[in-house]
Amino acid sequence: MNDITITFPDKSTRSFPAGINSLQIAESIGPRLAEAAVAVKIDDRFTDLTVPIDHDAKVEIVTGDSKEGHDVLLHSTAHLMAQAVKSLFPDAKVTIGPAIENRFYYDFDIDSTFSDVDLGKIEAKMQALAKSDYSISRLELKRNEALKTFKEMGEEYKVEIIEAIDESETISVYRQDDFLDLCRGPHVPSTGKIKYFKLLGTSGAYWRGDENNTMLQRIYGTVFSSKKGLKEYLHNLEEAKKRDHRKLGKELNLFFFHQLSPASPFFTDWGTIVYNGLVDFIRELYQKYDYKEVISPQIFDMELWKQSGHYEMFIDNMFSMKMGEREFGLKPMNCPGHTLIYSHELHSYRDLPIRMADFGRLHRFEKAGVISGLTRVRSMSQDDAHIFCMPEQIGEEITILFEMIREVFKAFNFNEITVALSTKPEKALGDAKLWDLAESTLNELLEKSDFNFTIDEGEGAFYGPKIDFNVKDALKRDHQLATVQLDFVLPERFKLKYIAQDGSDKRPVMIHRAILGSLERFFGVYLEHCGGDFPLWLAPRQIAVLPVSDKVIDYASHVTDELSSSGFRVELDGKADKIGAKIRQAELSKINIMLIVGEKEAEAGTVSVRKRHQGDLGSIPLNDLIHSLQKEINKRSS
């Protein structure tokens, strides 16, 4: 048998017998790599470790601690869970079981509801199946052969999936012992590779997400390549429960919801301080980056939404109403209204770029099943802006946006940023050539930046491609926040123009841009990120003055007045409680600064300073403290 040459990622090469597979290659390199290996890239094709290699090839062993490898582990463990469920509940019908971020789930059609006791039994069965180390093999079946196989198994949901596939197609399935399932793969080579997993809970879910279909039982789980990774993730899950923004919002009295206005938050006075603090921060940046703020109407005739394309593409998510003979819609976004503001005046090339910002309220009809606290609401505001510019100004404007986005994320201590370029979706408006131009322009700008980025095929807006910025929070969860969208379509649909240097009419380009995104959603994400410990500049309750006794209440009042007149949000705890109880209450209320004043401080004109998470900082003259805190606020340090 002839030898083949394998080239590794570090450009080194080795010879192996033709027909060797990647697991054997990993074993030849060393037991640690073989143990960690879960899949392979052969000439950049992501596939199973057991696929034989009969030609010279580039080979990259994928391990379970990588992003791609973790996804393989998650998907393989979903199959392991389905195998365990079928073993324990033979009448259960399997549906789909995808990997999602750090988790997997599988939906089952079963007459009963899975209990916590059932989850324990399923997890124990999974451990037994993993210990048995069953080989996981890939089979290629003709579509009709696969259809016949799953019909004989009585798996009606798999049959429905297969029936939607063209008869000429070949379908891949994976077998482990007596369990067979549809899947593109790749999968780990055997169940013994799956070691560190945990089932997390259950919920109901409709088949294909349609409330008119059968209600299924969903089981969630997770898996990691190491015991440490699993332990850390489970710890973060517990921490996430403590940091849940709905829980913190109630405890800190920041916002609430009412059934008379579903999915539309009410912000209390303290919550409004935080909300307005976010707006004020962005408004300060508008001064720096030369944005002009506008106010546009809430309600427009549906003719506007038809012209923009939203009626065709977004009507199911809009609130509409009849007024006399005319149909109107609450605005779900600002962009069409901003084209009317742009068109209100004649513009020349000298006026551009025009950076138009708007904090106006938006309304979108989100289905009840997807509503989630502040992170998915029906009434919201965005730090929304649209830049009208000449085509030759696109590069500079988007480069400036990159700088602005970095500045905002740094202020909120979001230090890990990932970027994705989302391309033309299946349903899109506008000329294909304009789409190609917009996509290539954004791609080129990202390549020139220092952002590492991925391509999300088909995830763009219906009017143009976009760049999405994702951040990791304190618990390493990803959140999509900022977005930059390049739009040649709306300027065309609204016939926008400017007078070029040669006197001719030219079409401007429109850049859609939000950094925080929905203020409501950002509020929720950031509340969990900081755990309710807002930085001093944003905290609704910055300072608590805590007198030791009634003897110093006059001095404590003086301190409170001085701080208040200097612009701080300060409250005096004049209750007769002991000082320890006052400190504990201030800590529970997550007040940043506690000023303890006794007779010694009153005589010296000082305050004894205690900071959350830092403890006692000693006595400081009141004026020095005011200067120090004002400096901290001006820096907007997190």
C-alpha positions in Angstrom: 0.0 0.0 0.0 1.3 3.4 -0.9 2.2 6.0 1.7 0.5 9.4 1.8 1.9 12.7 3.1 0.0 14.5 5.9 0.6 18.2 6.5 -0.3 19.5 10.0 -1.3 23.1 10.9 2.3 24.0 11.9 3.3 23.1 8.3 5.2 19.9 9.5 4.6 16.7 7.5 4.6 13.0 8.2 4.1 9.9 6.0 1.4 7.4 6.8 0.0 4.3 5.0 -2.9 5.2 2.7 -6.3 4.5 4.3 -5.2 5.6 7.8 -7.8 7.6 9.7 -7.3 10.7 11.8 -7.9 9.0 15.1 -5.0 6.7 14.3 -2.9 9.7 13.3 -3.7 11.3 16.7 -2.8 8.1 18.5 0.6 8.1 16.7 1.3 11.6 17.9 0.5 10.9 21.5 -2.2 9.6 23.9 -3.1 13.1 25.2 -4.1 14.2 21.7 -5.9 11.0 20.9 -7.9 11.4 24.2 -8.8 15.0 23.4 -9.6 14.5 19.7 -13.3 14.6 18.8 -13.3 15.4 15.0 -11.0 16.5 12.2 -10.5 18.9 9.3 -9.2 17.1 6.2 -8.3 19.7 3.6 -10.6 22.1 5.6 -13.5 19.7 5.4 -15.0 19.1 8.9 -15.6 15.4 9.4 -15.4 12.3 11.6 -12.1 11.0 13.0 -12.8 7.6 11.5 -12.9 8.7 7.9 -10.0 7.0 6.0 -7.5 9.2 4.2 -6.2 7.9 0.9 -4.4 10.9 -0.6 -2.0 13.6 0.5 -3.9 16.0 2.7 -3.8 18.8 5.2 -5.1 17.5 8.6 -6.1 19.4 11.6 -7.2 17.4 14.7 -10.1 19.1 16.4 -10.1 18.7 20.2 -13.1 19.1 22.6 -11.8 22.2 24.2 -12.1 24.2 20.9 -15.3 26.0 19.8 -15.9 23.5 16.9 -14.9 20.6 19.1 -17.2 21.6 21.9 -20.1 21.8 19.4 -19.3 18.2 18.3 -19.4 17.1 21.9 -22.7 18.9 22.5 -24.3 17.3 19.5 -23.0 13.9 20.2 -24.3 14.1 23.8 -27.7 15.1 22.5 -27.8 11.8 20.6 -26.6 10.0 23.7 -29.4 11.5 25.7 -32.0 10.5 23.0 -30.6 7.0 23.0 -31.1 6.9 26.8 -34.6 8.3 26.6 -35.6 5.7 24.0 -34.1 2.9 26.1 -36.1 4.0 29.2 -39.2 5.3 27.4 -39.6 3.2 24.3 -42.9 4.9 23.3 -41.2 8.3 23.1 -40.8 9.8 19.6 -37.6 11.6 18.9 -37.7 14.9 16.9 -34.6 17.2 16.8 -31.7 17.7 19.1 -29.4 20.6 18.2 -26.3 22.1 19.9 -26.8 25.6 21.2 -24.4 27.9 23.0 -22.7 25.7 25.7 -25.8 23.5 25.8 -27.8 21.0 23.8 -31.5 20.0 23.9 -33.6 17.2 22.4 -37.4 17.4 21.9 -39.5 14.3 22.5 -43.2 13.5 21.9 -44.3 11.6 25.0 -47.6 11.3 26.8 -46.1 12.2 30.2 -44.0 15.1 31.5 -40.4 14.4 32.4 -39.9 14.8 36.2 -36.7 15.5 38.1 -36.6 11.8 39.0 -36.9 10.9 35.3 -33.9 13.3 34.5 -31.9 11.4 37.1 -32.7 8.1 35.5 -31.9 9.4 32.0 -28.6 10.8 33.2 -27.6 7.5 34.9 -28.5 5.7 31.7 -26.4 8.1 29.7 -23.4 7.4 32.0 -23.9 3.6 31.5 -24.1 4.0 27.7 -21.0 6.2 27.7 -19.1 3.6 29.8 -20.1 0.9 27.3 -18.0 2.9 24.7 -20.2 2.0 21.8 -18.7 2.9 18.4 -20.5 5.7 16.6 -20.6 5.1 12.8 -21.8 7.2 9.9 -24.1 5.6 7.3 -25.0 7.1 3.9 -28.6 6.2 2.8 -30.6 7.1 -0.3 -33.5 9.3 0.6 -36.1 6.6 0.0 -34.1 4.0 1.9 -33.9 6.4 4.9 -37.6 7.1 4.6 -38.3 3.3 4.7 -36.0 2.8 7.7 -37.5 5.5 9.9 -41.1 4.5 8.9 -40.3 1.0 10.1 -38.9 2.5 13.4 -42.2 4.4 13.9 -40.3 7.7 14.1 -42.9 9.9 12.4 -41.1 13.2 13.1 -38.0 11.9 11.3 -40.2 10.8 8.5 -41.6 14.3 8.2 -38.1 15.7 8.0 -37.0 13.2 5.3 -40.1 13.7 3.2 -39.1 17.4 2.8 -35.8 16.2 1.2 -35.5 15.7 -2.5 -35.6 12.0 -3.6 -32.3 12.3 -5.4 -30.5 13.2 -2.1 -28.3 11.0 0.0 -29.0 11.3 3.7 -26.4 10.7 6.5 -27.4 8.9 9.7 -25.4 7.9 12.7 -25.6 4.6 14.6 -24.5 3.8 18.2 -25.4 0.3 19.3 -29.2 -0.1 18.5 -29.9 3.7 18.3 -30.1 5.3 14.8 -30.6 9.1 14.2 -30.5 11.5 11.3 -27.5 13.9 11.4 -25.0 15.7 9.2 -22.3 15.1 11.8 -19.5 15.0 12.6 -19.7 13.0 15.8 -17.2 11.7 18.3 -16.0 8.2 17.3 -17.5 6.4 20.3 -19.8 7.1 23.3 -16.8 6.7 25.7 -15.5 10.1 24.5 -18.5 11.7 26.3 -17.6 12.0 30.0 -18.4 15.3 31.7 -22.1 16.0 31.1 -25.1 17.1 33.1 -28.8 17.4 32.4 -30.1 20.8 33.3 -33.9 20.8 33.1 -37.0 20.5 31.0 -39.5 22.7 29.3 -42.4 22.5 26.8 -41.8 23.3 23.1 -44.0 23.1 20.0 -42.9 21.0 17.1 -41.1 23.3 14.6 -41.8 26.2 17.0 -45.4 26.5 15.7 -48.1 26.8 18.5 -50.5 25.0 16.2 -48.4 21.8 16.3 -47.9 19.2 19.0 -46.5 20.2 22.3 -43.3 18.3 22.9 -41.1 17.7 26.0 -37.7 19.3 25.8 -34.7 18.2 27.9 -31.7 20.6 28.2 -28.1 19.4 29.0 -24.5 20.4 28.7 -21.2 18.7 28.3 -17.5 19.7 28.4 -14.2 18.1 27.6 -13.0 18.4 31.2 -14.4 18.1 34.7 -13.1 21.6 35.4 -15.0 23.0 32.4 -18.2 21.4 33.5 -17.8 22.6 37.1 -17.1 26.1 36.0 -20.1 26.2 33.7 -22.4 24.8 36.4 -21.0 27.4 38.9 -21.8 30.1 36.3 -25.3 28.8 35.9 -25.9 29.2 39.7 -24.3 32.7 39.5 -26.6 33.5 36.6 -29.6 32.7 38.7 -28.4 35.2 41.3 -27.7 37.8 38.6 -31.0 37.3 36.7 -31.9 40.8 35.8 -35.6 40.1 36.6 -34.6 39.1 40.1 -32.2 42.0 40.6 -34.7 44.5 39.1 -37.2 43.5 41.7 -34.7 43.4 44.6 -33.3 46.8 43.7 -36.7 48.3 42.7 -35.5 49.3 39.2 -38.4 48.2 37.0 -41.5 46.0 36.8 -44.1 44.7 34.3 -47.9 44.9 34.4 -50.5 42.7 32.7 -52.3 45.8 31.4 -49.3 46.6 29.2 -47.7 43.2 28.4 -43.9 43.1 27.7 -43.7 46.9 28.2 -41.5 47.7 31.2 -42.3 50.3 33.8 -39.1 51.9 35.2 -39.1 53.2 38.7 -37.4 56.4 39.8 -34.2 54.5 40.5 -34.4 52.5 37.3 -35.0 55.7 35.4 -31.8 57.2 36.8 -29.9 54.3 35.2 -31.9 54.5 32.0 -31.3 58.2 31.6 -27.6 57.7 32.6 -27.2 55.4 29.5 -28.9 58.0 27.3 -26.8 60.8 28.7 -23.6 58.9 28.2 -24.5 58.3 24.5 -25.5 61.9 24.1 -22.1 63.0 25.3 -20.5 60.9 22.6 -22.8 62.5 20.1 -21.1 65.8 20.8 -17.7 64.2 20.3 -18.7 62.4 17.1 -20.8 65.2 15.6 -24.3 63.6 15.7 -27.5 65.7 15.5 -30.4 64.4 17.5 -33.9 64.5 16.1 -37.4 63.5 17.2 -39.7 61.7 14.8 -43.4 60.7 15.1 -44.6 57.5 16.7 -47.3 56.7 14.1 -47.1 56.7 10.3 -49.5 56.0 7.5 -49.0 52.4 6.2 -48.0 54.0 2.9 -44.6 54.8 4.5 -44.0 51.2 5.6 -45.1 49.9 2.1 -42.6 52.2 0.5 -39.8 51.2 2.8 -40.5 47.5 2.5 -41.4 46.9 6.1 -45.0 46.2 5.3 -44.0 43.4 3.1 -41.2 42.0 5.3 -42.1 43.0 8.9 -45.9 43.5 9.1 -46.4 40.5 11.4 -44.2 42.3 14.0 -45.9 45.7 13.7 -48.8 47.2 15.7 -51.3 48.5 13.2 -54.6 50.4 13.6 -57.4 51.9 11.5 -58.2 55.6 11.9 -61.1 56.5 9.6 -60.4 55.1 6.2 -56.6 55.1 6.7 -54.4 52.4 8.1 -51.5 53.4 10.4 -48.7 51.6 12.1 -46.6 52.3 15.2 -43.0 52.6 14.2 -40.9 49.5 14.8 -37.7 51.3 13.7 -36.7 54.9 12.9 -35.0 54.6 9.5 -38.0 55.3 7.2 -38.9 58.4 9.3 -35.3 59.6 9.0 -35.5 59.4 5.2 -38.4 61.9 5.4 -36.3 64.2 7.6 -33.4 64.0 5.1 -35.8 64.7 2.2 -37.3 67.7 4.0 -34.3 69.9 2.9 -32.1 70.0 -0.2 -28.6 68.7 0.5 -25.3 69.2 -1.3 -22.1 67.2 -1.1 -20.8 69.8 1.3 -23.5 68.8 3.9 -22.6 65.2 4.0 -22.1 63.1 6.1 -25.3 63.8 8.0 -25.3 61.8 11.3 -28.9 61.7 12.5 -29.7 60.2 16.0 -33.0 59.4 17.6 -34.0 58.0 21.0 -37.7 57.7 20.0 -39.9 54.9 21.3 -40.3 51.9 19.1 -43.0 49.1 19.2 -42.7 45.6 17.9 -45.2 42.8 18.4 -43.2 40.0 19.9 -45.0 36.7 20.4 -45.7 35.8 24.0 -43.4 32.7 23.8 -40.3 34.8 23.2 -40.9 37.6 25.7 -38.2 37.6 28.4 -37.9 40.4 30.9 -36.1 43.4 29.5 -34.2 41.4 26.9 -37.2 40.9 24.6 -39.9 43.5 25.0 -42.6 45.1 22.8 -41.9 48.7 23.8 -38.3 50.0 23.6 -35.9 52.8 22.7 -32.6 52.5 20.9 -29.5 54.6 20.7 -30.4 54.6 17.0 -28.7 56.6 14.3 -28.5 56.9 10.6 -25.6 58.3 8.6 -26.3 59.7 5.2 -23.1 59.9 3.2 -21.5 59.8 -0.2 -20.2 56.4 -1.3 -16.6 57.6 -1.0 -17.3 58.4 2.7 -18.4 54.9 3.7 -14.9 53.7 4.7 -14.1 56.7 6.9 -17.6 56.7 8.6 -17.5 53.0 9.4 -14.0 53.2 10.7 -15.1 56.0 13.0 -18.0 53.8 14.1 -15.5 51.0 15.0 -13.7 53.5 17.3 -17.0 54.7 18.9 -18.1 51.1 19.6 -14.8 50.3 21.3 -15.1 53.3 23.4 -18.6 52.4 24.6 -17.8 48.8 25.3 -14.8 49.8 27.3 -16.9 52.1 29.5 -19.1 49.2 30.5 -16.2 46.8 31.0 -17.1 44.5 28.0 -13.6 43.5 27.1 -14.1 40.5 24.9 -15.6 41.4 21.5 -16.4 39.1 18.6 -17.6 40.3 15.2 -19.7 38.7 12.5 -20.5 40.0 9.0 -24.1 39.0 8.1 -24.8 38.6 4.4 -28.0 38.7 2.2 -30.9 36.8 3.6 -33.3 34.6 1.6 -35.9 37.3 1.7 -34.3 40.6 0.7 -35.1 43.8 -1.2 -33.0 45.6 -3.7 -30.8 44.9 -6.7 -28.3 42.0 -6.4 -25.4 44.2 -7.6 -26.0 46.7 -4.8 -26.0 43.8 -2.3 -22.7 42.5 -3.7 -21.2 46.0 -3.4 -22.4 46.5 0.1 -21.1 43.1 1.3 -17.7 43.5 -0.4 -17.4 47.0 1.1 -18.1 45.8 4.7 -15.8 42.8 4.2 -12.9 45.0 3.0 -13.3 47.4 6.0 -13.3 44.5 8.5 -10.2 43.0 6.9 -8.5 46.4 7.3 -9.5 46.6 11.0 -8.0 44.7 13.8 -11.2 42.8 14.4 -11.3 39.0 13.9 -14.6 38.3 12.2 -16.7 35.4 10.9 -19.3 35.3 8.1 -22.9 34.6 9.0 -24.4 33.6 5.7 -28.0 34.8 5.1 -28.4 36.7 8.4 -28.4 40.3 7.1 -31.3 42.7 7.3 -33.7 42.6 4.4 -32.3 45.9 3.1 -28.6 45.4 3.5 -25.7 43.4 5.1 -24.6 44.2 8.6 -21.8 43.8 11.1 -22.8 42.5 14.5 -20.7 43.0 17.6 -21.0 40.4 20.3 -19.6 40.8 23.8 -18.9 38.3 26.6 -20.4 39.2 30.0 -18.9 38.4 33.4 -20.2 34.8 33.1 -18.7 34.3 29.6 -22.1 34.4 27.9 -22.3 36.0 24.4 -24.7 39.0 23.8 -25.2 40.7 20.4 -25.2 44.5 21.1 -23.9 46.9 18.5 -24.8 46.6 14.8 -23.7 48.5 11.7 -25.7 48.1 8.5 -24.9 49.3 5.1 -28.0 50.2 3.0 -28.2 51.1 -0.6 -31.9 50.0 -0.8 -33.8 52.6 1.3 -32.1 55.6 -0.4 -33.2 54.1 -3.7 -36.8 53.4 -2.6 -37.2 56.9 -1.2 -35.4 58.5 -4.1 -33.0 60.3 -1.7 -30.4 62.6 -3.4 -27.7 65.2 -2.9 -26.2 67.7 -5.3 -22.7 66.5 -6.3 -19.8 68.8 -6.9 -20.5 68.7 -10.7 -24.1 69.9 -10.1 -25.7 66.5 -10.8 -28.1 64.6 -8.6 -26.5 61.7 -6.8 -27.9 59.0 -4.5 -26.5 59.0 -0.9 -25.7 55.8 1.0 -27.4 55.1 4.4 -25.6 53.5 7.3 -27.8 52.2 10.1 -26.1 52.1 13.5 -26.9 51.3 17.1 -24.3 50.6 19.8 -26.2 49.8 23.0 -29.0 48.6 20.8 -32.3 48.5 22.6 -31.8 50.4 25.8 -34.1 48.0 27.6 -32.2 45.0 26.4 -28.8 46.6 27.2 -30.2 47.5 30.7 -31.0 43.8 31.3 -27.7 42.5 29.9 -25.6 45.0 31.8 -27.5 44.5 35.0 -26.5 40.8 34.9 -23.0 41.7 33.8 -22.3 43.9 36.8 -24.6 41.9 39.1 -26.4 45.1 40.2 -23.1 46.7 41.2 -23.3 49.7 39.0 -20.3 52.0 38.6 -20.5 55.2 40.6 -21.4 57.3 37.6 -24.4 55.2 36.8 -25.6 54.0 40.2 -29.1 55.1 41.2 -28.0 55.3 44.8 -24.4 56.5 45.0 -23.8 57.4 48.6 -25.4 56.6 52.0 -24.6 58.8 55.0 -24.7 56.7 58.1 -24.7 58.6 61.5 -23.5 56.5 64.4 -26.0 58.2 66.8 -28.5 61.0 67.0 -25.8 63.2 68.5 -24.3 63.7 65.1 -27.5 63.9 63.1 -26.9 67.6 62.4 -23.5 67.0 61.0 -24.7 64.0 59.0 -27.4 66.3 57.5 -24.8 68.8 56.6 -22.7 66.1 54.9 -25.8 65.0 53.0 -26.6 68.5 51.8 -23.0 69.2 50.7 -22.9 66.1 48.7 -26.4 66.6 47.2 -25.5 70.2 46.2 -22.4 68.8 44.5 -24.5 66.7 42.3 -24.4 63.3 44.0 -27.3 61.0 44.6 -27.1 60.6 48.3 -29.5 59.5 51.1 -29.3 59.9 54.9 -30.1 56.9 57.0 -31.4 58.6 60.2 -33.0 55.5 61.7 -32.2 54.5 65.2 -30.5 51.2 64.1 -27.0 50.3 65.1 -24.3 51.2 62.7 -23.6 47.6 61.8 -27.3 47.1 60.7 -27.1 50.3 58.6 -24.0 49.1 56.8 -25.6 45.7 56.1 -28.7 47.4 54.7 -26.6 49.7 52.5 -24.6 46.7 51.2 -27.8 44.8 50.4 -29.0 47.9 48.5 -25.7 47.9 46.6 -25.0 51.5 47.5 -21.4 52.3 46.3 -20.2 54.6 49.0 -21.0 54.5 52.8 -20.0 57.4 54.9 -19.9 56.7 58.6 -20.0 59.8 60.7 -19.5 59.9 64.5 -18.4 62.6 67.0 -14.8 62.3 65.9 -15.7 63.0 62.2 -18.0 65.8 63.2 -15.3 67.6 65.1 -12.7 67.1 62.3 -15.0 67.9 59.4 -14.3 64.5 57.9 -16.1 61.3 57.0 -15.1 57.7 57.4 -15.4 56.1 54.0 -16.4 52.6 53.2 -16.6 51.3 49.6 -18.5 48.3 48.4 -16.1 45.4 47.9 -13.2 47.5 49.2 -14.1 47.9 52.8 -13.0 50.7 55.1 -10.8 53.4 53.5 -10.3 55.5 56.6 -11.3 59.1 57.4 -11.1 61.8 54.6 -11.9 65.5 54.7 -15.4 66.0 53.1 -14.1 68.4 50.4 -11.3 66.0 49.4 -13.9 63.2 49.1 -16.1 65.3 46.9 -13.2 66.1 44.6 -12.1 62.5 44.4 -15.6 61.1 43.6 -16.2 63.8 41.0 -13.0 62.8 39.3 -14.1 59.1 39.4 -17.4 60.0 37.8 -15.9 62.1 35.1 -13.6 59.1 34.1 -16.7 56.8 33.9 -14.6 54.0 35.3 -16.4 50.7 35.8 
